Amino acid sequence: MNRRGFLKGAAVAIAAAPASANAAVLKADGIRVSSNKDDPGYRAWCIAKGDGKKVRVYLDGVEQKVASMADEARGEVRRAVLTPNGNLAIGNDEVLEEIVYGDVRVTIE
């Protein structure tokens, strides 16, 4: 199977899910999405974005607007650190990130 055929089949599998379905329903051990190209969840994120879908991340029921990675199976979210005023915290010319744990839910709409 060539790469193009593999990617096309994977995109159909995600597109077949109901619009507001919880991704955990699609895969028993959960889904991992990431906007970092060196992360294993990058492929799933690219497929969803390529189909024009919105990826939403919830931690303990609260939507995470500044998340860069979410893993339902491990219950972790990597997100940007915010200042008390709601701005991004910057250190050494890069945005500071933190990993938080809890009940993670990823939706693809």
TABELGI-V715093 format. One record per residue. N is the residue number from 1. RES is the residue in one letter. PHI is phi in radians with two decimals (999 if undefined). NEAR is the number of other C-alpha atoms within 8 Angstrom. D_FIRST is the distance of its C-alpha to the first C-alpha in Angstrom with 2 decimals. Layout:
# TABELGI-V715093
<<N & RES & PHI & NEAR & D_FIRST> <N & RES & PHI & NEAR & D_FIRST>>
This chain:
# TABELGI-V715093
<<1 & M & 999 & 4 & 0.00> <2 & N & -1.43 & 5 & 3.78> <3 & R & -1.08 & 6 & 6.68> <4 & R & -1.09 & 6 & 8.34> <5 & G & -1.14 & 8 & 6.40> <6 & F & -1.14 & 9 & 6.64> <7 & L & -1.13 & 8 & 10.16> <8 & K & -1.12 & 8 & 11.10> <9 & G & -1.14 & 8 & 10.65> <10 & A & -1.17 & 9 & 12.60> <11 & A & -1.16 & 11 & 15.20> <12 & V & -1.14 & 8 & 15.87> <13 & A & -1.09 & 8 & 16.57> <14 & I & -1.31 & 8 & 19.15> <15 & A & -1.16 & 8 & 20.58> <16 & A & -1.32 & 6 & 21.33> <17 & A & -1.28 & 8 & 23.81> <18 & P & -1.02 & 6 & 27.46> <19 & A & -1.00 & 6 & 28.77> <20 & S & -1.95 & 7 & 30.97> <21 & A & -1.20 & 10 & 29.19> <22 & N & -1.30 & 10 & 29.52> <23 & A & -1.07 & 12 & 26.15> <24 & A & -1.14 & 12 & 27.50> <25 & V & -1.19 & 8 & 27.43> <26 & L & -1.28 & 8 & 23.65> <27 & K & -2.40 & 8 & 23.15> <28 & A & -0.98 & 6 & 25.96> <29 & D & -1.63 & 7 & 26.23> <30 & G & 1.60 & 12 & 26.11> <31 & I & -2.07 & 12 & 24.11> <32 & R & -2.17 & 12 & 24.39> <33 & V & -2.23 & 13 & 24.50> <34 & S & -2.73 & 14 & 25.71> <35 & S & -1.63 & 11 & 26.50> <36 & N & -1.62 & 8 & 26.48> <37 & K & -1.18 & 7 & 23.42> <38 & D & -1.60 & 5 & 23.98> <39 & D & -1.71 & 8 & 23.87> <40 & P & -1.08 & 9 & 21.07> <41 & G & -1.48 & 12 & 21.92> <42 & Y & -1.12 & 13 & 21.34> <43 & R & -1.09 & 8 & 17.79> <44 & A & -1.09 & 10 & 19.25> <45 & W & -1.13 & 12 & 22.20> <46 & C & -1.11 & 9 & 20.31> <47 & I & -1.10 & 10 & 18.35> <48 & A & -1.11 & 14 & 21.73> <49 & K & -1.16 & 10 & 23.61> <50 & G & -1.12 & 7 & 21.16> <51 & D & -1.53 & 8 & 21.80> <52 & G & 1.36 & 6 & 25.50> <53 & K & -1.53 & 9 & 26.13> <54 & K & -1.78 & 8 & 28.85> <55 & V & -1.76 & 11 & 28.31> <56 & R & -2.05 & 10 & 31.61> <57 & V & -2.05 & 13 & 32.61> <58 & Y & -2.14 & 12 & 35.61> <59 & L & -2.08 & 13 & 37.50> <60 & D & 0.91 & 7 & 40.09> <61 & G & 1.47 & 8 & 40.03> <62 & V & -1.86 & 6 & 40.67> <63 & E & -1.16 & 8 & 38.16> <64 & Q & -1.77 & 10 & 37.27> <65 & K & -1.34 & 5 & 37.38> <66 & V & -2.00 & 6 & 36.77> <67 & A & -1.43 & 11 & 33.96> <68 & S & -1.93 & 11 & 31.19> <69 & M & -2.70 & 13 & 29.39> <70 & A & -2.49 & 15 & 29.59> <71 & D & -2.29 & 13 & 28.43> <72 & E & -1.15 & 15 & 29.48> <73 & A & -1.11 & 8 & 28.99> <74 & R & -1.56 & 5 & 31.17> <75 & G & 1.19 & 11 & 33.49> <76 & E & -2.27 & 13 & 33.59> <77 & V & -2.34 & 14 & 33.70> <78 & R & -1.75 & 12 & 33.99> <79 & R & -2.45 & 13 & 36.25> <80 & A & -1.27 & 13 & 38.64> <81 & V & -1.45 & 10 & 42.24> <82 & L & -1.90 & 9 & 44.70> <83 & T & -1.32 & 8 & 48.38> <84 & P & -1.01 & 5 & 51.05> <85 & N & -1.51 & 5 & 51.19> <86 & G & 1.58 & 6 & 47.46> <87 & N & -1.60 & 7 & 46.46> <88 & L & -1.24 & 10 & 43.71> <89 & A & -1.48 & 10 & 45.10> <90 & I & -2.03 & 8 & 44.57> <91 & G & -2.43 & 7 & 45.09> <92 & N & 0.92 & 4 & 44.81> <93 & D & 1.08 & 5 & 43.21> <94 & E & -2.52 & 6 & 40.35> <95 & V & -1.30 & 10 & 40.01> <96 & L & -1.29 & 10 & 40.84> <97 & E & -2.16 & 8 & 38.43> <98 & E & -2.40 & 8 & 39.05> <99 & I & -1.93 & 8 & 37.08> <100 & V & -2.11 & 8 & 38.56> <101 & Y & -2.11 & 9 & 37.95> <102 & G & 2.90 & 8 & 38.48> <103 & D & -1.45 & 11 & 36.98> <104 & V & -1.77 & 16 & 33.91> <105 & R & -2.32 & 12 & 32.33> <106 & V & -1.99 & 14 & 29.54> <107 & T & -2.04 & 11 & 29.36> <108 & I & -2.10 & 13 & 26.95> <109 & E & -2.02 & 9 & 28.95>>
